[in-house]
Amino acid sequence: MGTIRNTPTARKSRATRENVRQEPPRRPEKKQQQTVDVENDYFSLNPWYNEQKSKPVFGLGAPLPRTVRKDLEEDSEDSQETLDGVGRPHQRRDPSHFQTTVDGRNVNMKRVPTSEADQVLGRNQEPNARSHEHHEGQERAPVNEHGLEFSDGRGQQQHFGLQDGLPPLQEHGTNMSSQTKQEEKEIQQREHEAEREFYNQYRNPIARLRAKYPQAPAEFLATFVYLLIGLCVNLSVATSQEGTGSFETQAWGWGFAVMIGIYLGGGVSGSHLSPTISISLSVYRGFPWKMAIVYIFMQLLAGLCAGAVAYALYADAIHAVDPGLTLEMTGKALFPQGPIYSTATGFFNDFVYMAIFVCVIFALGDDQNSPPGQGMTAFVVGLTGFVTMIGLGYNTGLGISPARDLGPRLIGLWVGYDSAFENGYWAYGSWGASIAGALCGGLMYDLCIFVGGESPVNYRWPQPGDIKWKAKEKKDKAKDRIQQVA
């Protein structure tokens, strides 16, 4: 079968969908940098191909998305009023909504398209006809009144308008903005459901489930492969008694394992690979907390599976060189051995380790800084993993992460490493120090460089009375919901 280039024109000419339900509105296509050969009938069986994803991907393989955090979006939509300095409610400032006084009465105004204003007011005239007459002989720009006029208290005709080229004004109620946004959300939800129903015609049950929840399995697979490769490199060096490499070899192995994991699932889940990354992105970049919990569960499950598979592959070699299953010989290859010197040194080492790593991750994901070129971010993250492991991995062990530590450590305890949970490092190091260090690293980057409003470092500080008014508003909404249920 012949092939053609993947272009929008060719796609529209070929993509026929007869004998199926009407296709819903489609999202815009992604801009492809490389041309891919696609078979003639591919789009008719895969209508979702090459579409922009419905949700942004927070990951390590590309610059992080710029989104409005859910809590901040709710503040702007639901809290249309705040309190002024003396406790009186006033309208929140919005470029398209403002309040003015017309003939002694307060009027809420909204900018709308000229055609809509003319239609509402029943006007159909040349837009500049009256303005030229009104300003005849004056050296100023003509005014387009857009049909907005009124009589003042003295009976004289007054006009509301803006200079030509600017949006006109229309009176509206104080609750129209929130209602409109709610309607937009409902419309988007209906479109999304219609789109899913249309696409499900082409999918079997497995594909439908994966299309509905794509991130979780992708995160599991990426984390599993990343940890399995790293653990196998460790076990190869340990069981060969450094015949196949050294500490540097293990650092290279973990670095490339990170790169492979990101390439494997970066376009779907983002390949966080560690709970520390998911938590940091939730705190500083608005990654949904519900998804963060799902990711953390998948990462820990992947660590457990990777530890089991790695041990199964090297069980014979482990028992051959280390029949007693000691931490010093083979145990430290399966899970981090913990601090060599002192608890304080171990905690501080892992704290600095993760602070630097997350700071670099945020820099690589900042599109306003100097991110790597397309497809190179995963490679640079892998090199970052290598150099941080060389410089900071010796004191406690390679690959500091709750997912890398807990699952393989549980497998180690199960197969006979009795000292696996002996020193408590699994709690204060892989969890406490790594999460605290990750949060510190994100804070450092946002304090020094990042300017986006999605970071709590750059939030608008609350005005006097904002918190009190917001609490009262939420209380009133809760009462309304209770009354509706009752």
GIJOJO-V206539 format. One line per field, one symbol per residue. phi: phi as a letter, one per 40 degrees, with the letter a starting at -180 (. if undefined). Layout:
phi->???
This chain:
phi->.cbbccbdcccccccbbcgbccccdbcccccccbcbcbcdccccbbcccgccccbcbcaccadccbbcddccccccccbcbbbccbgccacccadcbababbfgbcbcbbcbcdcccccccgbabccbccccccbcgbcaccbccfgcaabcccgccbbbabcdgcccbacacccccccccccccccccccccccccccccbbcdcccccccbccdcccccccccdcccccccdccccccfgcbiadcccccccccccccccccbccbcgfcgadccccccccbbgcdcccccccccccccccccccccccccbdccccccaccfccccbccccadcgccbaccccccccccdcccccccdcccccccbacccdgccccccccccccccccbcccbhcgcadccccccccccccchcccdbccgcdccccbcccccccccccccccccbcbccccccbdccccdgdcccccccccccccccccccc
